[in-house]
Amino acid sequence: MLEARKRWALDIPEGRGACRSPVQSRAAVEVRIMRSLQLAWTVALVIGLTAGCGSRSGYKVVPVSGRVTMDGKPLARAHVNFQPVGDEQNREPGPGSYAVTDEQGHFVLKLADGSNRSGAVVGTHIVKISTVLKGEEFDPKSETGSPDDYVPPTKERIPPEYNENTTLSFDVPPEGTSQANFDLKSRPTRP
């Protein structure tokens, strides 16, 4: 009975292949513990090494805000998108950023990586500004409304030179900026 308790306490199987002495059984348990610890450390090391690969460590995020106007007037509810431009040395410059302008045309960028962090990656960005997001066109015949009675535009009010065929770019400085201002023209001059 005592031997059975020892086997149960040490989780050693009875019968064929069971250890015969307490010294052997303790050694077997210690070996299993060491192997488990080695496996756990190996897994932790692999996770630790791969967690930083290609992620947030390769770019710097700084605060960026500004204002969007069209023909000198504030552009409310405009979607502002910044997408960093890669180069030969940095093919993955980091996530893009986005914002929606307030009633005065002001915006504060947030990373578009799901982290909800404010800012943008340092460097050159392609900028797109629109009032209607692709796929979100409003159907005026729809019965659904908005809690604030806002009726979204059914047609893009901003010329394509500022969104789908953008000519806009912005250099985000290492210290960040509050002067990411864009004065759009409803009828841009073509080169």
N, C-alpha and C positions, 0 to 999 in steps of 0.2 A: 504494500500500500504506500509506503514512504517513497519507494522508487517511482511509482506512478505519479505522485505529487511533484517530485523533482522534474520528471519528464514534462508534465503539464506546465509547470511554472517556467520552464525553459523553452517550451514549445518545440520539443523534440519528439519526432514520431516514434511510436512503439514498434516493435517487431523488427523486421528485416532492415538492416542498415542503421538501426538505432545505436547511439553511442553506449558503450558499456560502463564507462566510469564517469563520475562527476567532473573530473579534470578534462576529459575529452569533450563532454557536453558543453562546458563553459568555453572551451576553445572554439567549438563549432559556432556557438552563439556570437563570440567576439569576431570571428571571421565574417559572419553574416552582417554584423553591425558595421564593420569596417568597409565591406563591399557596398553596403547601402550608403554610407557616408561618402565614399569615393564617387558613386554614381550621382548623388545629390550635388556634390561640389562640381562635377563635370558638367551637369546640366546647368547649374547656376553660372558657371564660367561661359558656356556657349551662349546662354541668353544674354549675359552681360556684354559680351563682345559683339553680338549681332544687334543689340538694341540701339547702339549708337551709329551703326552703319547707314549712311545715306539719309539720316534724319536731321533733326534740328541743329546738329553740331556744325554744319558747313555754311551757315549763313547767320547774319546779324539782323535782328528785327529792331526797328526804331519807330517812334511815334510819327504819324503823318496825318495831317488834316489840311483842309483847304476850303475853297468855295467854287461853285460852278454857277456861271451866269450865261444867259443867252441874250445877245444884243444888249448887254449891259444890265439886264434885269435878273434877279435871283431865279435859279431854276430849281423848283421844289420837286421832291420825290423822284429825282433822277438816280439811276443806278450807276455807280462809279466803280469800275473794275481796273485794278492794276495787275499786270502779269509780268514778273521779272523775266529779263532776256538773258539766256545763257550764252556762253561762248565756248571756244575750244577747250579752255582750261576748266570751265565749270558748266557742264552740260545740264546739271540739275541745280539751278540757282535758288530754289526754295519755292514755297507756296505763293500763290497770288493773294491779293487783298481786295476787299470790297467795302462799299458803304452805300447808304441811301441818303440823299441830301434832305435837310430839313426845309422848312418854309422859306428860310433866308438863303438857301443854296449851300449851307455849310455841311461839311461831312468830316467824319473821323474814320479812318480805315481800320479794318479788322482782318486778321489772317483768315483765308478761306480754307483752312485745314481742319476745321472742326474744333479747334482749341479755344475759340472765342477770345484770343489774345488781341489786343489793339496793336496796330502798326503795320509796317510793310518791310520787306527785305531791302537792305541797302543795295543800290545799283540802279541800272537803267530798266525802266518798265514800259511796256506797251499799255496805253490807257484807252479804255472804251467807256463811253458815257451814253446811256440810253434811258428812255422813259418807259419803254415796253420791252420786257424780256421775251426772248424767243420762246414760243409755246404758251405764253401767258396773255395772249391777245384777248381783249374783253369783248364779249358778245352783248351788245346793248339790248337784245331781246331777252336775255336771261332774267329770271325772276330773283336770282340771288342778289343780295345787296351787301354793302359794307357797313359795319357798325358806326363808322364815322361819316357815312354818306358820301365817301369819296368815290367818284366814278373814274376808273382808270381809262387812259386814252385807248382808243381802238386802233390807232395808227401811230407809228413812231413820229414824234415831233422833231427829233434831232436828226440832222442830215447824216447819211451813211459815212461821211468822212470822219465822224466822231465815234462810230460804233462798228458796224460790220466791215467797213473798209477804212478803219481808223488810220489817221495820220498823226495821232497824238502820242507823245512819249513824255516821260518825266524821269529825271535822275534824282533818286532818293539819296540825300547826303548821309554820311555816317552819324551825324548828330541828330538826324530827323528834321522835320520841318512842319510849320503851320501855314506855309505859303504854297501849297499845291493847288494853285488857282488856275481855272480854265474859263476863258471868256469865249464862248462858242458863238458862231454867227449862224442865223437861220438860213442865210444864203451865202455859204462860204465862197470865196473867190477861188477859182480853179487855176492852177498853174499853166 
